[in-house]
Amino acid sequence: MIISQRRCIVEAISIGLLIALIGLSGYLWHRIIRIERNFGSFFKSTDTKESIMARLNRYADQEADQSKRLSQLESHTEQLQKLAEHGHSRIGFVRFNPFADTGGDQSFCLAVLDYQGNGWVVSSIHARTGSRVYAKQIMLGQSSHNLSDEESTAVTKALKQNPYKEAHGK
């Protein structure tokens, strides 16, 4: 008799626990359905059927590719800037009339320098009998040869230019 009473008590407790578990399962099932309904549109796109996680993974891959590309472009830009410093981009030009008896400013001096002030100055002197062309080397803004006033003016104009500042506004 004691065994049958204990058995009844165990069965009653088991049935109570079963009912409680069924209730808990129903509650959890209801919560899952509600979460899917509320966030389903967030995790699924109606136009592409691509989940948000797949999209986020794709964006992360694209961002990594873009970061790598940006790094390559920055490196390339630095190389180009170093090359540009050695390019002859500072130009000074002066036209003049060396002789009072000839008309017009047909003579000129052209200074072509790099970023460090190295380059050359070319002078063309026009006279009635012909034209003469002279070239002088410029190192760090100075020449080992005597420069005429016009040649000095052309070199000074070239040295005052800052192509990097003009191109970048800095």
DODOMAR-180774 format. One record per atom (N, C-alpha, C, CB): atom name; residue in one letter; x, y, z. Coordinates in nm, 2 decimals. Glycine has a CB too. Example, Ala and Ser with C-alpha at 12.3 -4.5 7.8 and 13.67 -1.06 7.14 Angstrom:
2
atom	type	x	y	z
N	A	1.32	-0.57	0.78
CA	A	1.23	-0.45	0.78
C	A	1.32	-0.33	0.78
CB	A	1.13	-0.45	0.90
N	S	1.28	-0.22	0.71
CA	S	1.37	-0.11	0.71
C	S	1.29	0.00	0.79
CB	S	1.41	-0.06	0.57
***
This chain:
170
atom	type	x	y	z
N	M	0.08	-0.12	0.00
CA	M	0.00	0.00	0.00
C	M	0.09	0.13	0.00
CB	M	-0.09	0.00	0.12
N	I	0.19	0.12	0.07
CA	I	0.28	0.24	0.08
C	I	0.35	0.25	-0.06
CB	I	0.39	0.22	0.19
N	I	0.37	0.14	-0.13
CA	I	0.44	0.15	-0.26
C	I	0.34	0.21	-0.36
CB	I	0.48	0.01	-0.30
N	S	0.22	0.17	-0.35
CA	S	0.12	0.23	-0.45
C	S	0.09	0.38	-0.42
CB	S	-0.01	0.15	-0.44
N	Q	0.10	0.42	-0.29
CA	Q	0.08	0.56	-0.27
C	Q	0.20	0.64	-0.32
CB	Q	0.07	0.58	-0.11
N	R	0.32	0.58	-0.30
CA	R	0.44	0.65	-0.35
C	R	0.44	0.66	-0.50
CB	R	0.57	0.58	-0.30
N	R	0.39	0.55	-0.56
CA	R	0.38	0.55	-0.71
C	R	0.28	0.65	-0.76
CB	R	0.33	0.41	-0.76
N	C	0.17	0.67	-0.69
CA	C	0.07	0.77	-0.73
C	C	0.13	0.91	-0.71
CB	C	-0.05	0.76	-0.64
N	I	0.21	0.93	-0.61
CA	I	0.27	1.06	-0.58
C	I	0.37	1.09	-0.70
CB	I	0.34	1.07	-0.44
N	V	0.45	0.99	-0.73
CA	V	0.56	1.01	-0.83
C	V	0.49	1.04	-0.97
CB	V	0.65	0.88	-0.84
N	E	0.38	0.96	-1.00
CA	E	0.31	0.98	-1.12
C	E	0.24	1.12	-1.13
CB	E	0.20	0.87	-1.14
N	A	0.19	1.17	-1.02
CA	A	0.13	1.30	-1.01
C	A	0.24	1.41	-1.03
CB	A	0.06	1.32	-0.88
N	I	0.35	1.39	-0.97
CA	I	0.46	1.49	-0.99
C	I	0.51	1.48	-1.13
CB	I	0.58	1.46	-0.89
N	S	0.52	1.37	-1.19
CA	S	0.57	1.35	-1.33
C	S	0.47	1.42	-1.42
CB	S	0.58	1.20	-1.36
N	I	0.34	1.40	-1.40
CA	I	0.24	1.46	-1.48
C	I	0.24	1.61	-1.47
CB	I	0.09	1.41	-1.45
N	G	0.26	1.66	-1.35
CA	G	0.27	1.80	-1.33
C	G	0.39	1.86	-1.40
CB	G	0.28	1.83	-1.18
N	L	0.50	1.79	-1.39
CA	L	0.62	1.84	-1.46
C	L	0.61	1.84	-1.61
CB	L	0.75	1.75	-1.42
N	L	0.54	1.73	-1.66
CA	L	0.51	1.72	-1.80
C	L	0.43	1.84	-1.85
CB	L	0.44	1.59	-1.83
N	I	0.32	1.87	-1.77
CA	I	0.24	1.98	-1.81
C	I	0.31	2.11	-1.81
CB	I	0.11	1.99	-1.71
N	A	0.40	2.13	-1.70
CA	A	0.48	2.25	-1.69
C	A	0.58	2.26	-1.81
CB	A	0.56	2.25	-1.56
N	L	0.64	2.15	-1.85
CA	L	0.73	2.15	-1.97
C	L	0.66	2.17	-2.10
CB	L	0.80	2.01	-1.98
N	I	0.54	2.12	-2.11
CA	I	0.46	2.15	-2.23
C	I	0.42	2.30	-2.24
CB	I	0.33	2.06	-2.24
N	G	0.39	2.35	-2.12
CA	G	0.36	2.49	-2.12
C	G	0.48	2.58	-2.15
CB	G	0.30	2.53	-1.98
N	L	0.59	2.54	-2.09
CA	L	0.72	2.62	-2.12
C	L	0.75	2.60	-2.27
CB	L	0.83	2.56	-2.03
N	S	0.74	2.49	-2.33
CA	S	0.77	2.47	-2.47
C	S	0.68	2.55	-2.55
CB	S	0.75	2.32	-2.51
N	G	0.55	2.56	-2.52
CA	G	0.45	2.64	-2.59
C	G	0.49	2.79	-2.58
CB	G	0.31	2.62	-2.54
N	Y	0.53	2.83	-2.46
CA	Y	0.57	2.97	-2.44
C	Y	0.69	3.00	-2.53
CB	Y	0.60	3.00	-2.30
N	L	0.79	2.92	-2.52
CA	L	0.92	2.94	-2.60
C	L	0.89	2.93	-2.75
CB	L	1.02	2.83	-2.56
N	W	0.81	2.84	-2.79
CA	W	0.77	2.84	-2.94
C	W	0.70	2.97	-2.98
CB	W	0.67	2.72	-2.96
N	H	0.61	3.02	-2.90
CA	H	0.54	3.14	-2.93
C	H	0.65	3.26	-2.94
CB	H	0.44	3.17	-2.82
N	R	0.74	3.26	-2.85
CA	R	0.85	3.37	-2.85
C	R	0.93	3.36	-2.97
CB	R	0.94	3.36	-2.72
N	I	0.97	3.24	-3.01
CA	I	1.05	3.22	-3.13
C	I	0.97	3.27	-3.26
CB	I	1.09	3.07	-3.15
N	I	0.85	3.23	-3.27
CA	I	0.76	3.28	-3.38
C	I	0.75	3.43	-3.38
CB	I	0.62	3.21	-3.37
N	R	0.73	3.49	-3.27
CA	R	0.72	3.64	-3.26
C	R	0.86	3.70	-3.30
CB	R	0.68	3.68	-3.11
N	I	0.97	3.65	-3.25
CA	I	1.10	3.70	-3.29
C	I	1.12	3.69	-3.44
CB	I	1.21	3.63	-3.21
N	E	1.09	3.57	-3.50
CA	E	1.10	3.56	-3.64
C	E	1.02	3.65	-3.72
CB	E	1.07	3.41	-3.68
N	R	0.89	3.68	-3.67
CA	R	0.80	3.77	-3.73
C	R	0.86	3.91	-3.73
CB	R	0.66	3.76	-3.67
N	N	0.91	3.95	-3.61
CA	N	0.96	4.09	-3.59
C	N	1.09	4.11	-3.66
CB	N	0.98	4.12	-3.44
N	F	1.18	4.01	-3.66
CA	F	1.32	4.03	-3.71
C	F	1.34	3.96	-3.84
CB	F	1.42	3.99	-3.61
N	G	1.24	3.89	-3.89
CA	G	1.26	3.81	-4.01
C	G	1.29	3.90	-4.13
CB	G	1.13	3.73	-4.04
N	S	1.22	4.02	-4.14
CA	S	1.25	4.11	-4.25
C	S	1.39	4.17	-4.24
CB	S	1.14	4.22	-4.25
N	F	1.44	4.17	-4.12
CA	F	1.57	4.23	-4.10
C	F	1.68	4.13	-4.14
CB	F	1.60	4.26	-3.95
N	F	1.65	4.00	-4.12
CA	F	1.75	3.90	-4.15
C	F	1.73	3.84	-4.30
CB	F	1.74	3.78	-4.06
N	K	1.62	3.87	-4.36
CA	K	1.59	3.83	-4.50
C	K	1.55	3.96	-4.58
CB	K	1.48	3.72	-4.51
N	S	1.61	3.97	-4.69
CA	S	1.58	4.08	-4.78
C	S	1.48	4.03	-4.88
CB	S	1.70	4.14	-4.85
N	T	1.37	4.10	-4.90
CA	T	1.26	4.05	-4.99
C	T	1.31	4.05	-5.14
CB	T	1.14	4.13	-4.98
N	D	1.39	4.14	-5.18
CA	D	1.43	4.15	-5.32
C	D	1.54	4.05	-5.36
CB	D	1.48	4.29	-5.35
N	T	1.63	4.02	-5.27
CA	T	1.74	3.93	-5.31
C	T	1.74	3.79	-5.24
CB	T	1.87	3.99	-5.29
N	K	1.66	3.78	-5.13
CA	K	1.66	3.66	-5.05
C	K	1.79	3.63	-4.99
CB	K	1.61	3.54	-5.13
N	E	1.87	3.74	-4.97
CA	E	2.00	3.72	-4.91
C	E	1.99	3.76	-4.76
CB	E	2.11	3.81	-4.98
N	S	2.04	3.68	-4.68
CA	S	2.03	3.71	-4.54
C	S	2.12	3.82	-4.50
CB	S	2.06	3.58	-4.45
N	I	2.09	3.89	-4.39
CA	I	2.17	4.00	-4.34
C	I	2.31	3.95	-4.31
CB	I	2.10	4.07	-4.22
N	M	2.32	3.83	-4.25
CA	M	2.45	3.78	-4.22
C	M	2.54	3.76	-4.35
CB	M	2.44	3.65	-4.14
N	A	2.48	3.71	-4.45
CA	A	2.55	3.69	-4.58
C	A	2.59	3.82	-4.63
CB	A	2.46	3.61	-4.68
N	R	2.50	3.92	-4.62
CA	R	2.53	4.05	-4.67
C	R	2.64	4.12	-4.59
CB	R	2.40	4.14	-4.67
N	L	2.63	4.11	-4.46
CA	L	2.74	4.16	-4.37
C	L	2.87	4.10	-4.40
CB	L	2.70	4.14	-4.22
N	N	2.87	3.97	-4.42
CA	N	3.00	3.90	-4.46
C	N	3.05	3.95	-4.59
CB	N	2.97	3.74	-4.47
N	R	2.96	3.97	-4.69
CA	R	3.00	4.02	-4.82
C	R	3.06	4.16	-4.80
CB	R	2.88	4.02	-4.92
N	Y	3.00	4.24	-4.72
CA	Y	3.05	4.38	-4.70
C	Y	3.18	4.38	-4.63
CB	Y	2.94	4.46	-4.62
N	A	3.20	4.29	-4.54
CA	A	3.33	4.28	-4.47
C	A	3.44	4.24	-4.56
CB	A	3.32	4.17	-4.35
N	D	3.41	4.14	-4.66
CA	D	3.51	4.10	-4.76
C	D	3.54	4.22	-4.85
CB	D	3.45	3.99	-4.84
N	Q	3.43	4.30	-4.89
CA	Q	3.46	4.41	-4.98
C	Q	3.54	4.52	-4.90
CB	Q	3.32	4.47	-5.02
N	E	3.51	4.54	-4.78
CA	E	3.59	4.64	-4.70
C	E	3.73	4.60	-4.69
CB	E	3.53	4.65	-4.56
N	A	3.76	4.47	-4.67
CA	A	3.90	4.42	-4.67
C	A	3.97	4.44	-4.80
CB	A	3.90	4.27	-4.63
N	D	3.90	4.42	-4.91
CA	D	3.95	4.44	-5.04
C	D	3.98	4.59	-5.07
CB	D	3.86	4.39	-5.15
N	Q	3.88	4.67	-5.02
CA	Q	3.90	4.82	-5.04
C	Q	4.02	4.87	-4.96
CB	Q	3.77	4.89	-5.00
N	S	4.03	4.82	-4.84
CA	S	4.15	4.86	-4.75
C	S	4.28	4.82	-4.82
CB	S	4.14	4.79	-4.61
N	K	4.28	4.70	-4.87
CA	K	4.41	4.66	-4.94
C	K	4.43	4.75	-5.06
CB	K	4.39	4.51	-4.99
N	R	4.33	4.78	-5.14
CA	R	4.34	4.86	-5.26
C	R	4.39	5.01	-5.22
CB	R	4.21	4.87	-5.34
N	L	4.33	5.06	-5.11
CA	L	4.37	5.19	-5.06
C	L	4.51	5.19	-5.02
CB	L	4.28	5.23	-4.94
N	S	4.56	5.09	-4.95
CA	S	4.70	5.08	-4.91
C	S	4.79	5.08	-5.04
CB	S	4.72	4.95	-4.83
N	Q	4.75	5.01	-5.14
CA	Q	4.83	5.00	-5.26
C	Q	4.83	5.14	-5.33
CB	Q	4.77	4.90	-5.36
N	L	4.72	5.21	-5.33
CA	L	4.71	5.34	-5.39
C	L	4.79	5.44	-5.31
CB	L	4.56	5.39	-5.40
N	E	4.79	5.44	-5.18
CA	E	4.87	5.52	-5.10
C	E	5.02	5.50	-5.13
CB	E	4.85	5.50	-4.95
N	S	5.06	5.38	-5.14
CA	S	5.20	5.35	-5.17
C	S	5.24	5.40	-5.31
CB	S	5.23	5.19	-5.17
N	H	5.15	5.38	-5.41
CA	H	5.17	5.43	-5.54
C	H	5.18	5.58	-5.55
CB	H	5.06	5.38	-5.64
N	T	5.09	5.65	-5.47
CA	T	5.09	5.79	-5.46
C	T	5.23	5.84	-5.40
CB	T	4.98	5.84	-5.37
N	E	5.28	5.78	-5.30
CA	E	5.41	5.82	-5.25
C	E	5.52	5.80	-5.35
CB	E	5.44	5.73	-5.12
N	Q	5.52	5.69	-5.43
CA	Q	5.62	5.67	-5.53
C	Q	5.61	5.78	-5.64
CB	Q	5.60	5.54	-5.60
N	L	5.48	5.82	-5.68
CA	L	5.46	5.92	-5.78
C	L	5.51	6.06	-5.73
CB	L	5.32	5.93	-5.82
N	Q	5.48	6.08	-5.60
CA	Q	5.53	6.21	-5.54
C	Q	5.68	6.22	-5.54
CB	Q	5.47	6.23	-5.40
N	K	5.75	6.11	-5.51
CA	K	5.89	6.11	-5.51
C	K	5.95	6.14	-5.65
CB	K	5.95	5.98	-5.46
N	L	5.88	6.07	-5.75
CA	L	5.92	6.10	-5.89
C	L	5.89	6.24	-5.93
CB	L	5.84	6.00	-5.98
N	A	5.78	6.29	-5.89
CA	A	5.74	6.43	-5.92
C	A	5.84	6.53	-5.87
CB	A	5.60	6.46	-5.87
N	E	5.90	6.50	-5.76
CA	E	6.00	6.59	-5.70
C	E	6.12	6.61	-5.79
CB	E	6.04	6.55	-5.56
N	H	6.15	6.50	-5.87
CA	H	6.26	6.51	-5.96
C	H	6.22	6.55	-6.10
CB	H	6.33	6.37	-5.97
N	G	6.10	6.57	-6.12
CA	G	6.05	6.62	-6.25
C	G	6.07	6.77	-6.26
CB	G	5.90	6.59	-6.27
N	H	6.10	6.82	-6.38
CA	H	6.12	6.96	-6.40
C	H	5.99	7.03	-6.42
CB	H	6.22	6.98	-6.53
N	S	5.93	7.08	-6.31
CA	S	5.80	7.14	-6.32
C	S	5.80	7.28	-6.28
CB	S	5.71	7.06	-6.23
N	R	5.91	7.34	-6.24
CA	R	5.92	7.48	-6.21
C	R	5.98	7.55	-6.33
CB	R	6.01	7.51	-6.08
N	I	5.89	7.64	-6.38
CA	I	5.93	7.71	-6.51
C	I	5.93	7.86	-6.49
CB	I	5.83	7.67	-6.62
N	G	6.03	7.92	-6.54
CA	G	6.03	8.07	-6.54
C	G	6.06	8.12	-6.68
CB	G	6.14	8.12	-6.44
N	F	5.98	8.21	-6.73
CA	F	6.00	8.26	-6.87
C	F	6.00	8.41	-6.87
CB	F	5.88	8.20	-6.96
N	V	6.10	8.46	-6.95
CA	V	6.11	8.61	-6.96
C	V	6.14	8.64	-7.11
CB	V	6.23	8.66	-6.87
N	R	6.06	8.73	-7.16
CA	R	6.08	8.78	-7.30
C	R	6.14	8.92	-7.28
CB	R	5.94	8.79	-7.38
N	F	6.23	8.95	-7.38
CA	F	6.30	9.08	-7.37
C	F	6.35	9.12	-7.51
CB	F	6.42	9.08	-7.27
N	N	6.39	9.25	-7.52
CA	N	6.45	9.30	-7.64
C	N	6.59	9.35	-7.60
CB	N	6.36	9.43	-7.69
N	P	6.69	9.27	-7.65
CA	P	6.83	9.30	-7.61
C	P	6.89	9.42	-7.68
CB	P	6.92	9.18	-7.63
N	F	6.83	9.46	-7.80
CA	F	6.89	9.57	-7.88
C	F	6.78	9.67	-7.91
CB	F	6.95	9.51	-8.01
N	A	6.81	9.79	-7.89
CA	A	6.71	9.90	-7.91
C	A	6.68	9.91	-8.06
CB	A	6.77	10.03	-7.86
N	D	6.76	9.87	-8.15
CA	D	6.73	9.89	-8.29
C	D	6.65	9.78	-8.35
CB	D	6.86	9.90	-8.37
N	T	6.62	9.67	-8.28
CA	T	6.53	9.57	-8.33
C	T	6.40	9.58	-8.27
CB	T	6.59	9.43	-8.31
N	G	6.29	9.54	-8.34
CA	G	6.16	9.56	-8.28
C	G	6.11	9.43	-8.21
CB	G	6.06	9.59	-8.39
N	G	6.03	9.45	-8.11
CA	G	5.97	9.33	-8.04
C	G	6.05	9.26	-7.94
CB	G	5.92	9.24	-8.15
N	D	5.99	9.19	-7.86
CA	D	6.05	9.11	-7.76
C	D	6.07	8.97	-7.81
CB	D	5.97	9.11	-7.62
N	Q	6.15	8.95	-7.91
CA	Q	6.17	8.82	-7.97
C	Q	6.28	8.73	-7.90
CB	Q	6.21	8.84	-8.12
N	S	6.35	8.79	-7.81
CA	S	6.45	8.72	-7.74
C	S	6.38	8.67	-7.61
CB	S	6.58	8.80	-7.70
N	F	6.43	8.56	-7.55
CA	F	6.37	8.50	-7.43
C	F	6.47	8.42	-7.35
CB	F	6.25	8.42	-7.47
N	C	6.44	8.40	-7.22
CA	C	6.51	8.31	-7.13
C	C	6.41	8.22	-7.07
CB	C	6.59	8.39	-7.02
N	L	6.44	8.09	-7.07
CA	L	6.35	7.99	-7.02
C	L	6.43	7.91	-6.91
CB	L	6.29	7.90	-7.13
N	A	6.38	7.92	-6.79
CA	A	6.44	7.84	-6.68
C	A	6.35	7.72	-6.65
CB	A	6.47	7.93	-6.55
N	V	6.41	7.60	-6.65
CA	V	6.33	7.48	-6.62
C	V	6.41	7.41	-6.51
CB	V	6.32	7.39	-6.75
N	L	6.34	7.40	-6.39
CA	L	6.40	7.35	-6.27
C	L	6.31	7.24	-6.21
CB	L	6.43	7.46	-6.17
N	D	6.38	7.15	-6.13
CA	D	6.30	7.05	-6.06
C	D	6.27	7.11	-5.92
CB	D	6.38	6.92	-6.04
N	Y	6.22	7.02	-5.83
CA	Y	6.17	7.06	-5.70
C	Y	6.29	7.12	-5.61
CB	Y	6.11	6.95	-5.63
N	Q	6.41	7.07	-5.64
CA	Q	6.52	7.11	-5.56
C	Q	6.60	7.23	-5.62
CB	Q	6.62	6.99	-5.54
N	G	6.55	7.28	-5.73
CA	G	6.62	7.39	-5.80
C	G	6.73	7.35	-5.89
CB	G	6.67	7.48	-5.69
N	N	6.73	7.23	-5.94
CA	N	6.83	7.18	-6.04
C	N	6.76	7.18	-6.17
CB	N	6.88	7.04	-6.00
N	G	6.84	7.22	-6.28
CA	G	6.79	7.22	-6.41
C	G	6.87	7.30	-6.50
CB	G	6.64	7.27	-6.41
N	W	6.81	7.38	-6.59
CA	W	6.89	7.46	-6.68
C	W	6.81	7.59	-6.72
CB	W	6.92	7.38	-6.81
N	V	6.88	7.68	-6.77
CA	V	6.82	7.80	-6.83
C	V	6.87	7.81	-6.97
CB	V	6.86	7.93	-6.75
N	V	6.78	7.83	-7.06
CA	V	6.81	7.85	-7.21
C	V	6.77	7.99	-7.25
CB	V	6.72	7.74	-7.29
N	S	6.87	8.05	-7.32
CA	S	6.85	8.19	-7.36
C	S	6.86	8.19	-7.51
CB	S	6.95	8.29	-7.30
N	S	6.77	8.26	-7.57
CA	S	6.77	8.28	-7.72
C	S	6.78	8.43	-7.74
CB	S	6.64	8.22	-7.79
N	I	6.88	8.48	-7.81
CA	I	6.91	8.62	-7.84
C	I	6.88	8.64	-7.99
CB	I	7.05	8.66	-7.80
N	H	6.78	8.72	-8.02
CA	H	6.75	8.75	-8.16
C	H	6.81	8.88	-8.20
CB	H	6.59	8.75	-8.18
N	A	6.88	8.88	-8.31
CA	A	6.94	9.00	-8.37
C	A	6.90	9.00	-8.52
CB	A	7.10	9.00	-8.35
N	R	6.94	9.11	-8.58
CA	R	6.91	9.12	-8.73
C	R	6.98	9.01	-8.81
CB	R	6.95	9.26	-8.78
N	T	7.10	8.98	-8.77
CA	T	7.18	8.88	-8.84
C	T	7.14	8.74	-8.81
CB	T	7.33	8.91	-8.81
N	G	7.07	8.71	-8.71
CA	G	7.03	8.58	-8.67
C	G	7.00	8.56	-8.52
CB	G	7.14	8.48	-8.71
N	S	6.98	8.44	-8.48
CA	S	6.95	8.41	-8.34
C	S	7.05	8.32	-8.29
CB	S	6.81	8.35	-8.33
N	R	7.08	8.34	-8.16
CA	R	7.18	8.26	-8.09
C	R	7.11	8.19	-7.97
CB	R	7.30	8.34	-8.04
N	V	7.14	8.07	-7.94
CA	V	7.08	8.00	-7.83
C	V	7.19	7.96	-7.73
CB	V	6.99	7.88	-7.88
N	Y	7.17	7.98	-7.61
CA	Y	7.27	7.95	-7.50
C	Y	7.20	7.87	-7.39
CB	Y	7.34	8.08	-7.44
N	A	7.27	7.77	-7.34
CA	A	7.21	7.70	-7.22
C	A	7.31	7.69	-7.11
CB	A	7.17	7.55	-7.27
N	K	7.26	7.71	-6.99
CA	K	7.35	7.70	-6.87
C	K	7.28	7.61	-6.76
CB	K	7.37	7.85	-6.81
N	Q	7.37	7.54	-6.70
CA	Q	7.32	7.44	-6.60
C	Q	7.29	7.52	-6.47
CB	Q	7.42	7.33	-6.57
N	I	7.18	7.48	-6.40
CA	I	7.15	7.54	-6.27
C	I	7.15	7.42	-6.17
CB	I	7.01	7.61	-6.27
N	M	7.23	7.44	-6.06
CA	M	7.23	7.35	-5.95
C	M	7.19	7.42	-5.82
CB	M	7.37	7.28	-5.93
N	L	7.08	7.37	-5.76
CA	L	7.03	7.42	-5.63
C	L	7.00	7.57	-5.64
CB	L	7.13	7.40	-5.52
N	G	6.95	7.61	-5.76
CA	G	6.91	7.75	-5.78
C	G	7.03	7.84	-5.82
CB	G	6.85	7.81	-5.66
N	Q	7.15	7.79	-5.84
CA	Q	7.27	7.87	-5.87
C	Q	7.33	7.81	-6.00
CB	Q	7.37	7.87	-5.75
N	S	7.40	7.90	-6.07
CA	S	7.48	7.86	-6.19
C	S	7.63	7.88	-6.17
CB	S	7.43	7.93	-6.31
N	S	7.71	7.79	-6.22
CA	S	7.85	7.81	-6.22
C	S	7.90	7.92	-6.32
CB	S	7.93	7.68	-6.24
N	H	7.81	7.95	-6.41
CA	H	7.83	8.06	-6.51
C	H	7.76	8.18	-6.47
CB	H	7.79	8.01	-6.66
N	N	7.82	8.30	-6.52
CA	N	7.75	8.42	-6.49
C	N	7.62	8.43	-6.57
CB	N	7.84	8.54	-6.54
N	L	7.51	8.47	-6.50
CA	L	7.38	8.48	-6.56
C	L	7.35	8.63	-6.59
CB	L	7.27	8.42	-6.46
N	S	7.28	8.65	-6.70
CA	S	7.24	8.78	-6.74
C	S	7.12	8.82	-6.65
CB	S	7.20	8.79	-6.89
N	D	7.08	8.94	-6.65
CA	D	6.97	8.99	-6.57
C	D	6.84	8.91	-6.60
CB	D	6.95	9.14	-6.58
N	E	6.82	8.89	-6.73
CA	E	6.70	8.82	-6.78
C	E	6.71	8.67	-6.73
CB	E	6.69	8.83	-6.93
N	E	6.82	8.61	-6.74
CA	E	6.84	8.47	-6.70
C	E	6.82	8.46	-6.55
CB	E	6.98	8.42	-6.74
N	S	6.87	8.55	-6.47
CA	S	6.85	8.55	-6.33
C	S	6.70	8.57	-6.30
CB	S	6.93	8.66	-6.26
N	T	6.63	8.66	-6.37
CA	T	6.49	8.68	-6.35
C	T	6.41	8.55	-6.38
CB	T	6.44	8.79	-6.44
N	A	6.45	8.48	-6.49
CA	A	6.38	8.36	-6.52
C	A	6.40	8.25	-6.41
CB	A	6.43	8.30	-6.66
N	V	6.52	8.24	-6.36
CA	V	6.55	8.14	-6.26
C	V	6.47	8.18	-6.13
CB	V	6.70	8.14	-6.23
N	T	6.47	8.31	-6.10
CA	T	6.40	8.35	-5.98
C	T	6.25	8.32	-5.99
CB	T	6.42	8.50	-5.95
N	K	6.19	8.34	-6.11
CA	K	6.05	8.31	-6.13
C	K	6.02	8.16	-6.11
CB	K	6.01	8.36	-6.27
N	A	6.12	8.08	-6.16
CA	A	6.10	7.94	-6.15
C	A	6.11	7.89	-6.01
CB	A	6.20	7.86	-6.24
N	L	6.20	7.95	-5.93
CA	L	6.22	7.91	-5.79
C	L	6.10	7.95	-5.71
CB	L	6.35	7.97	-5.74
N	K	6.04	8.06	-5.74
CA	K	5.92	8.10	-5.66
C	K	5.80	8.01	-5.68
CB	K	5.88	8.24	-5.70
N	Q	5.80	7.93	-5.78
CA	Q	5.69	7.84	-5.81
C	Q	5.70	7.72	-5.71
CB	Q	5.68	7.79	-5.95
N	N	5.58	7.68	-5.67
CA	N	5.57	7.55	-5.59
C	N	5.46	7.47	-5.65
CB	N	5.54	7.58	-5.43
N	P	5.49	7.38	-5.75
CA	P	5.39	7.31	-5.82
C	P	5.31	7.22	-5.72
CB	P	5.45	7.22	-5.92
N	Y	5.37	7.17	-5.62
CA	Y	5.30	7.08	-5.52
C	Y	5.19	7.16	-5.45
CB	Y	5.39	7.02	-5.42
N	K	5.23	7.28	-5.41
CA	K	5.13	7.37	-5.34
C	K	5.02	7.41	-5.44
CB	K	5.20	7.49	-5.28
N	E	5.06	7.45	-5.56
CA	E	4.96	7.49	-5.66
C	E	4.86	7.38	-5.69
CB	E	5.03	7.54	-5.78
N	A	4.91	7.26	-5.70
CA	A	4.83	7.14	-5.74
C	A	4.74	7.10	-5.62
CB	A	4.91	7.03	-5.78
N	H	4.79	7.11	-5.50
CA	H	4.71	7.06	-5.38
C	H	4.66	7.17	-5.29
CB	H	4.80	6.97	-5.30
N	G	4.69	7.29	-5.32
CA	G	4.64	7.40	-5.24
C	G	4.70	7.40	-5.10
CB	G	4.49	7.39	-5.23
N	K	4.82	7.35	-5.08
CA	K	4.88	7.35	-4.95
C	K	5.00	7.44	-4.95
CB	K	4.93	7.20	-4.91
***
